[in-house]
Amino acid sequence: MLEFSRTSKITSKQSESKLQALSFAERIIYWTIVLTPLWWLLGVQTIVYPVVSAFLLVAGFKLDKLIKNSLPICNWAWLAMILAALWTNILGLEQIGFDPLKTAATFFTLFKGYLMIFACMTVPFWHRIRVKVIVRAVSWMAISYLALLAIQMVILFALGSQEPFLPPLARIIPGEKASLMVKFAVIQPFFGIPLPRTDLYTADPPILGVCALLCFFICLSESSDRLRKFALAGYLIALIISQSRLAWICFPLVFIIIGCFRSGLARQGSLWVASFTSLLCAIFGLALQDVINTPLKTFNSARADSSKDREYVVNATIDAWKESPWVGWGIVDKTASWGNGAFELPLGTFSSYAQVLYVHGVFGFVFFITAIISTACAFWEPAMRGNRICQQAFASLIALYILCQATTLTWMAIYFWFFFVWLGAILVEVRQQKLNITSWEQLSV
């Protein structure tokens, strides 16, 4: 009897870890995620992911689906953001006579930014896309993270720093080419200590930190114990080697938010921390601002030059926005330079919030804030009811919104496009659970 019980448990675990037959959309999404190293080496990441999401959106569109299965408010909010951005883009392009190169770059940015986010969150409502399929694909992608990190470390310490190269196919994609470069690990100072740092499949190390953080919490629900451990280890190592200070801070914050949902003690703990902080301020005669500024100075000193550059570009972006506050400039057509012209970056390079104000003005900013708040609110109610995966999604979104202060969403979203598919798939499953409960209650009556 005992032997039968053990066998049945093993069988049930194996059936849980195995995916059933994949639907057409699931196969496309699964292999697009798993083959991330291939798209990276070919230099076509920025075109493959939005094209896949747009293709599935168009392939699954049917008017009766849209009428019968209405989309959540957050999806409509992202669609409204697309239209608002498009309108301000057109206004900006009109001022320069719709220059062909600038027009192509502007619309391509919209395509791989807000349009891709909307498509990824909507596709699960029009195709069968299960959460566990996305989780499994993201978990397997961690294996490539570990393999590539090992290869890059061997190259770095055996051969030294290597020059990046531009893949052949990347040359045909419109826009700037820097984000399409295949880069190798380098040694950079952190708190004055030279340490290895890399981008992996992203355009910038801080983006790797964002991707690693989001992927870590996606993989928490992986049913295969062994694969989950490998996935979590891979993304944790990637998070560390990215040297993304803000991502490091957000990592424990996500656990704290999840803990607040799952434990009354955690909620009380936040009150105790606030009370203890106030007590220390009173005893030592410190202002709350001093308590915040001291760790902030230490945070910025880790990479002081980078922090100063970011602050300078963000301040220049805000100053430019003030010249056209209501509808913004519509396009990124100005730069910030410093060091006697030695350094130059487009305005809006850092901080999604400053970028939206600069490009789309207060008009677009209202739609953007509505979209991100409504997306978080979509997970709040089921998270409060004890839905664990919704708790993970809500906490991850809060971390992402904080990280958007350091890197623009439209630039980095392409590298974690599957995160938005994951969000949409969760909302579909939550809706289905509600329908099942309603049907059961009606049958009971």
Wavefront OBJ file of the C-alpha trace (Angstrom):
o trace
v 0.000 0.000 0.000
v 2.856 2.320 0.936
v 4.649 1.488 -2.306
v 1.487 2.246 -4.295
v 1.158 5.608 -2.523
v 4.743 6.547 -3.396
v 4.269 5.479 -7.020
v 1.079 7.527 -7.349
v 2.805 10.606 -5.918
v 5.711 10.250 -8.362
v 3.279 9.788 -11.252
v 1.261 12.847 -10.237
v 4.455 14.949 -9.998
v 5.577 13.780 -13.429
v 2.190 14.602 -14.952
v 2.293 18.060 -13.363
v 5.776 18.749 -14.740
v 4.845 17.619 -18.265
v 3.015 19.984 -20.575
v 0.016 18.704 -22.454
v -0.313 19.219 -26.211
v 0.546 22.821 -27.036
v -1.824 24.988 -29.008
v -0.647 26.823 -32.126
v -0.073 30.069 -30.195
v 1.610 28.255 -27.310
v 4.098 26.579 -29.653
v 5.034 29.891 -31.246
v 5.470 31.665 -27.903
v 7.271 28.724 -26.288
v 9.898 28.380 -29.009
v 10.295 32.137 -29.451
v 11.269 32.339 -25.775
v 13.463 29.219 -25.733
v 15.331 30.284 -28.893
v 16.275 33.672 -27.445
v 20.034 32.965 -27.917
v 19.435 32.433 -31.647
v 17.573 35.738 -32.103
v 20.328 37.484 -30.121
v 23.140 36.081 -32.259
v 21.231 36.954 -35.432
v 20.570 40.471 -34.153
v 16.818 40.306 -34.831
v 15.397 40.464 -31.301
v 13.850 43.899 -31.738
v 11.892 42.743 -34.797
v 11.036 39.109 -33.930
v 9.198 39.730 -30.647
v 6.846 42.539 -31.776
v 6.193 40.728 -35.083
v 5.279 37.504 -33.236
v 2.940 39.330 -30.848
v 1.341 41.359 -33.664
v 0.922 38.232 -35.814
v -0.843 36.332 -33.024
v -3.010 39.376 -32.295
v -4.155 39.644 -35.909
v -4.495 35.845 -36.341
v -6.715 35.582 -33.279
v -8.883 38.627 -33.931
v -12.560 37.929 -34.407
v -15.308 40.448 -33.821
v -17.469 38.011 -31.887
v -14.542 37.269 -29.528
v -14.137 40.961 -28.841
v -17.868 41.340 -28.144
v -18.400 38.190 -26.066
v -15.093 38.185 -24.202
v -14.540 41.816 -23.361
v -10.971 42.774 -22.520
v -9.979 44.042 -19.058
v -9.789 47.784 -18.462
v -5.987 47.669 -18.378
v -5.861 46.328 -21.962
v -8.080 49.166 -23.169
v -5.870 51.597 -21.235
v -2.781 50.404 -23.130
v -4.694 50.737 -26.408
v -5.606 54.302 -25.440
v -1.920 54.959 -24.713
v -1.048 53.761 -28.224
v -3.522 56.209 -29.760
v -2.336 59.067 -27.542
v 1.300 58.366 -28.436
v 0.436 58.100 -32.128
v -1.315 61.474 -32.088
v 1.566 63.279 -30.370
v 4.055 61.496 -32.675
v 2.202 62.798 -35.714
v 2.194 66.328 -34.291
v 5.961 66.122 -33.738
v 6.684 64.649 -37.164
v 4.570 67.321 -38.819
v 6.918 69.965 -37.432
v 9.882 68.436 -39.296
v 7.991 67.635 -42.483
v 7.719 63.877 -41.870
v 11.376 63.165 -42.486
v 11.457 59.545 -43.792
v 14.163 58.246 -41.436
v 12.755 59.979 -38.367
v 9.217 58.865 -39.251
v 10.280 55.227 -39.657
v 12.238 55.276 -36.379
v 9.354 56.898 -34.475
v 6.698 54.459 -35.676
v 9.041 51.503 -35.174
v 9.563 52.605 -31.550
v 5.775 52.725 -31.094
v 5.457 49.288 -32.714
v 8.023 47.608 -30.437
v 6.884 49.537 -27.381
v 3.288 50.262 -26.437
v 1.782 48.317 -29.350
v 3.779 45.216 -28.415
v 2.735 45.524 -24.743
v -0.931 45.742 -25.737
v -0.606 42.819 -28.147
v 1.173 40.600 -25.598
v -1.457 41.258 -22.922
v -4.341 40.721 -25.348
v -3.179 37.586 -27.203
v -4.038 35.215 -24.279
v -7.668 36.366 -24.496
v -7.882 35.297 -28.153
v -5.723 32.144 -28.074
v -5.287 29.317 -25.593
v -2.079 30.281 -23.788
v -1.581 28.669 -20.393
v 0.498 30.280 -17.680
v 2.504 27.105 -17.099
v 3.651 27.052 -20.741
v 5.176 30.522 -20.413
v 6.708 29.594 -17.060
v 8.271 26.449 -18.551
v 9.746 28.362 -21.511
v 11.193 31.084 -19.270
v 12.634 28.391 -16.993
v 14.414 26.717 -19.922
v 15.718 30.095 -21.054
v 17.608 30.292 -17.738
v 19.762 27.378 -18.876
v 21.000 29.493 -21.777
v 21.668 32.311 -19.302
v 23.908 30.011 -17.260
v 25.688 28.628 -20.332
v 26.333 32.047 -21.853
v 27.496 33.500 -18.526
v 29.997 30.652 -18.184
v 31.259 31.163 -21.760
v 31.595 34.921 -21.287
v 33.513 34.516 -18.018
v 35.936 32.068 -19.672
v 36.496 34.500 -22.557
v 36.929 37.453 -20.182
v 39.503 35.834 -17.910
v 41.292 33.821 -20.604
v 41.369 36.298 -23.501
v 40.423 39.605 -21.886
v 37.736 42.058 -22.983
v 36.486 41.547 -26.540
v 35.068 44.128 -28.915
v 31.295 43.855 -29.616
v 30.126 43.059 -33.134
v 26.987 43.784 -35.141
v 25.250 40.678 -36.541
v 24.597 40.804 -40.315
v 20.788 40.715 -40.077
v 20.811 43.619 -37.612
v 21.836 45.956 -40.418
v 18.418 45.719 -42.087
v 16.469 46.790 -38.971
v 15.593 50.531 -38.863
v 16.762 52.776 -36.028
v 19.931 52.854 -33.959
v 22.207 49.815 -33.987
v 23.839 50.043 -30.547
v 21.125 47.947 -28.893
v 21.586 45.193 -31.503
v 25.293 44.673 -30.842
v 26.444 41.316 -29.481
v 28.588 42.315 -26.501
v 30.965 40.444 -24.229
v 31.570 40.688 -20.490
v 33.842 43.482 -19.274
v 35.454 44.519 -16.003
v 33.914 47.633 -14.428
v 34.511 49.232 -11.016
v 31.781 48.812 -8.416
v 32.419 50.658 -5.140
v 35.950 50.961 -6.501
v 36.297 47.181 -6.892
v 36.820 45.860 -10.465
v 34.151 43.211 -11.111
v 32.806 41.448 -14.237
v 29.655 42.894 -15.790
v 27.662 41.879 -18.867
v 24.516 42.588 -20.884
v 23.792 39.016 -22.037
v 20.786 39.205 -24.395
v 19.953 42.825 -23.593
v 21.211 46.215 -24.727
v 22.413 47.400 -21.323
v 23.364 45.764 -17.979
v 20.544 47.506 -16.022
v 18.047 45.948 -18.468
v 19.565 42.557 -17.696
v 18.853 43.281 -14.030
v 15.201 44.021 -14.819
v 14.843 40.872 -16.957
v 16.517 38.666 -14.349
v 14.289 40.006 -11.569
v 11.041 39.513 -13.518
v 12.071 36.062 -14.779
v 13.008 34.962 -11.251
v 9.484 35.593 -9.982
v 7.874 34.085 -13.081
v 9.806 30.857 -12.438
v 8.704 30.592 -8.805
v 5.628 28.732 -10.027
v 7.565 26.191 -12.147
v 6.211 22.707 -11.310
v 9.469 20.815 -11.985
v 11.596 21.084 -8.833
v 14.938 20.521 -10.566
v 14.218 22.926 -13.428
v 12.903 25.549 -11.005
v 16.129 25.426 -8.961
v 18.276 25.807 -12.097
v 16.075 28.663 -13.344
v 16.134 30.579 -10.060
v 19.901 30.106 -9.759
v 20.447 31.312 -13.337
v 18.390 34.461 -12.945
v 19.830 35.230 -9.512
v 23.373 35.048 -10.922
v 22.319 37.254 -13.866
v 20.796 39.761 -11.424
v 24.022 39.916 -9.428
v 26.366 40.227 -12.417
v 24.218 42.973 -13.978
v 25.339 45.251 -11.116
v 21.947 46.951 -11.338
v 21.700 48.704 -7.988
v 18.006 49.524 -8.290
v 17.152 45.958 -9.324
v 19.016 44.686 -6.259
v 16.868 46.910 -4.058
v 13.645 45.872 -5.802
v 14.465 42.154 -5.455
v 13.840 41.942 -1.675
v 11.021 44.478 -2.060
v 9.061 41.995 -4.189
v 9.416 39.377 -1.456
v 8.228 41.915 1.123
v 5.134 42.782 -0.934
v 4.334 39.085 -1.459
v 4.846 38.512 2.265
v 2.414 41.313 3.090
v -0.264 39.517 1.066
v 0.401 36.151 2.693
v 1.102 37.069 6.294
v -0.575 39.369 8.767
v 2.731 39.453 10.648
v 4.433 40.963 7.582
v 1.811 43.716 7.439
v 2.363 44.460 11.104
v 6.117 44.348 10.519
v 5.917 47.262 8.069
v 4.203 49.335 10.764
v 6.870 48.360 13.316
v 9.641 49.372 10.900
v 8.001 52.766 10.316
v 7.544 53.278 14.070
v 11.137 52.219 14.819
v 12.472 54.595 12.151
v 10.464 57.474 13.640
v 11.786 56.602 17.114
v 15.417 56.649 15.916
v 14.852 60.000 14.206
v 13.451 61.416 17.449
v 16.272 60.015 19.641
v 19.166 61.148 17.430
v 17.504 64.362 16.265
v 17.524 63.330 12.610
v 15.082 64.393 9.942
v 13.477 61.665 7.837
v 15.164 63.272 4.835
v 18.581 62.638 6.434
v 17.701 58.980 7.005
v 16.826 58.638 3.308
v 19.711 60.709 1.931
v 22.474 58.795 3.758
v 21.825 55.392 2.094
v 21.023 57.224 -1.145
v 24.518 58.751 -1.179
v 26.018 55.293 -0.615
v 23.777 53.936 -3.410
v 24.983 56.599 -5.853
v 28.639 56.265 -4.835
v 28.727 52.688 -6.178
v 28.939 54.149 -9.669
v 29.107 57.894 -9.089
v 29.772 58.984 -12.687
v 26.836 56.940 -14.009
v 24.483 58.396 -11.390
v 25.540 61.957 -12.229
v 25.108 61.356 -15.965
v 21.621 59.925 -15.457
v 20.610 62.839 -13.256
v 21.909 65.344 -15.789
v 20.034 63.765 -18.718
v 16.773 63.455 -16.724
v 16.981 67.110 -15.615
v 17.645 68.196 -19.208
v 14.632 66.118 -20.336
v 12.366 67.793 -17.772
v 13.612 71.242 -18.821
v 12.826 70.454 -22.465
v 9.343 69.192 -21.511
v 8.567 72.520 -19.804
v 8.915 74.203 -23.198
v 5.985 72.145 -24.552
v 4.168 70.798 -21.480
v 0.756 69.730 -22.819
v 1.475 67.555 -25.864
v 5.261 67.284 -25.590
v 7.613 67.255 -28.563
v 6.178 64.138 -30.215
v 9.623 62.852 -31.217
v 13.061 62.530 -29.659
v 14.861 65.274 -31.548
v 17.130 66.827 -28.920
v 20.217 65.669 -27.069
v 21.989 66.445 -23.817
v 25.755 66.879 -23.983
v 28.360 67.364 -21.263
v 32.091 67.185 -20.799
v 32.681 69.770 -23.543
v 30.705 67.631 -25.978
v 32.601 64.441 -25.164
v 29.370 62.769 -24.021
v 25.986 63.088 -25.724
v 22.697 61.233 -25.265
v 19.165 61.765 -26.626
v 16.734 63.356 -24.195
v 14.434 60.830 -22.564
v 17.169 58.173 -22.481
v 16.626 57.599 -18.751
v 13.356 57.459 -16.770
v 10.137 56.384 -18.471
v 8.203 59.080 -16.657
v 10.444 61.915 -17.827
v 10.480 60.452 -21.340
v 6.677 60.251 -21.564
v 6.362 63.857 -20.391
v 8.987 65.007 -22.893
v 7.650 63.083 -25.909
v 3.893 62.989 -25.217
v 3.358 65.782 -22.681
v 0.822 65.858 -19.864
v -1.743 64.490 -22.334
v 0.188 61.269 -22.915
v 1.378 61.073 -19.317
v -2.202 60.792 -18.060
v -2.840 57.835 -20.371
v 0.476 56.216 -19.375
v -0.209 56.478 -15.641
v -3.752 55.187 -16.199
v -2.369 52.166 -18.068
v 0.212 51.169 -15.466
v -2.114 51.739 -12.488
v -5.020 49.848 -14.054
v -2.665 46.954 -14.861
v -1.569 46.685 -11.233
v -5.174 47.044 -10.015
v -6.237 44.111 -12.220
v -4.162 41.825 -9.968
v -4.945 43.506 -6.651
v -8.323 41.910 -5.915
v -7.355 38.274 -6.679
v -4.063 38.847 -4.830
v -5.981 39.964 -1.747
v -8.162 36.846 -2.044
v -5.040 34.674 -1.771
v -4.208 33.950 -5.420
v -0.456 33.351 -5.165
v 0.486 33.907 -8.787
v -1.466 37.196 -8.801
v 0.500 38.225 -5.736
v 3.728 37.535 -7.618
v 2.451 39.443 -10.640
v 1.363 42.473 -8.589
v 4.654 42.631 -6.673
v 6.662 42.240 -9.911
v 4.706 45.091 -11.501
v 5.471 47.399 -8.578
v 9.166 46.562 -8.960
v 8.962 47.207 -12.713
v 7.331 50.608 -12.157
v 10.166 51.559 -9.806
v 12.751 50.332 -12.302
v 11.090 52.423 -15.026
v 12.483 55.444 -13.189
v 15.989 54.411 -14.293
v 15.364 52.989 -17.792
v 12.671 53.756 -20.349
v 9.947 51.123 -20.729
v 9.730 51.458 -24.518
v 13.435 50.630 -24.804
v 13.638 47.662 -22.437
v 10.158 46.069 -22.849
v 11.325 44.223 -25.944
v 13.650 42.083 -23.816
v 10.930 40.844 -21.432
v 7.976 40.816 -23.813
v 6.908 37.417 -22.429
v 6.289 39.065 -19.044
v 3.268 40.845 -20.537
v 2.047 37.610 -22.139
v 2.366 36.036 -18.672
v 0.283 38.858 -17.185
v -2.422 38.423 -19.826
v -2.504 34.644 -19.346
v -2.926 35.093 -15.578
v -5.860 37.463 -16.115
v -7.487 34.908 -18.426
v -7.152 32.151 -15.826
v -8.503 34.423 -13.076
v -11.506 35.257 -15.247
v -12.080 31.555 -15.956
v -11.943 30.767 -12.247
v -14.578 33.431 -11.587
v -16.813 31.974 -14.305
v -16.428 28.468 -12.856
v -17.329 29.691 -9.367
v -20.352 31.595 -10.706
v -21.533 28.546 -12.669
v -21.144 26.322 -9.602
v -23.125 28.748 -7.448
v -25.900 28.898 -10.007
v -26.045 25.102 -10.172
v -26.135 24.901 -6.376
v -29.125 27.250 -6.269
l 1 2 3 4 5 6 7 8 9 10 11 12 13 14 15 16 17 18 19 20 21 22 23 24 25 26 27 28 29 30 31 32 33 34 35 36 37 38 39 40 41 42 43 44 45 46 47 48 49 50 51 52 53 54 55 56 57 58 59 60 61 62 63 64 65 66 67 68 69 70 71 72 73 74 75 76 77 78 79 80 81 82 83 84 85 86 87 88 89 90 91 92 93 94 95 96 97 98 99 100 101 102 103 104 105 106 107 108 109 110 111 112 113 114 115 116 117 118 119 120 121 122 123 124 125 126 127 128 129 130 131 132 133 134 135 136 137 138 139 140 141 142 143 144 145 146 147 148 149 150 151 152 153 154 155 156 157 158 159 160 161 162 163 164 165 166 167 168 169 170 171 172 173 174 175 176 177 178 179 180 181 182 183 184 185 186 187 188 189 190 191 192 193 194 195 196 197 198 199 200 201 202 203 204 205 206 207 208 209 210 211 212 213 214 215 216 217 218 219 220 221 222 223 224 225 226 227 228 229 230 231 232 233 234 235 236 237 238 239 240 241 242 243 244 245 246 247 248 249 250 251 252 253 254 255 256 257 258 259 260 261 262 263 264 265 266 267 268 269 270 271 272 273 274 275 276 277 278 279 280 281 282 283 284 285 286 287 288 289 290 291 292 293 294 295 296 297 298 299 300 301 302 303 304 305 306 307 308 309 310 311 312 313 314 315 316 317 318 319 320 321 322 323 324 325 326 327 328 329 330 331 332 333 334 335 336 337 338 339 340 341 342 343 344 345 346 347 348 349 350 351 352 353 354 355 356 357 358 359 360 361 362 363 364 365 366 367 368 369 370 371 372 373 374 375 376 377 378 379 380 381 382 383 384 385 386 387 388 389 390 391 392 393 394 395 396 397 398 399 400 401 402 403 404 405 406 407 408 409 410 411 412 413 414 415 416 417 418 419 420 421 422 423 424 425 426 427 428 429 430 431 432 433 434 435 436 437 438 439 440 441 442 443 444 445
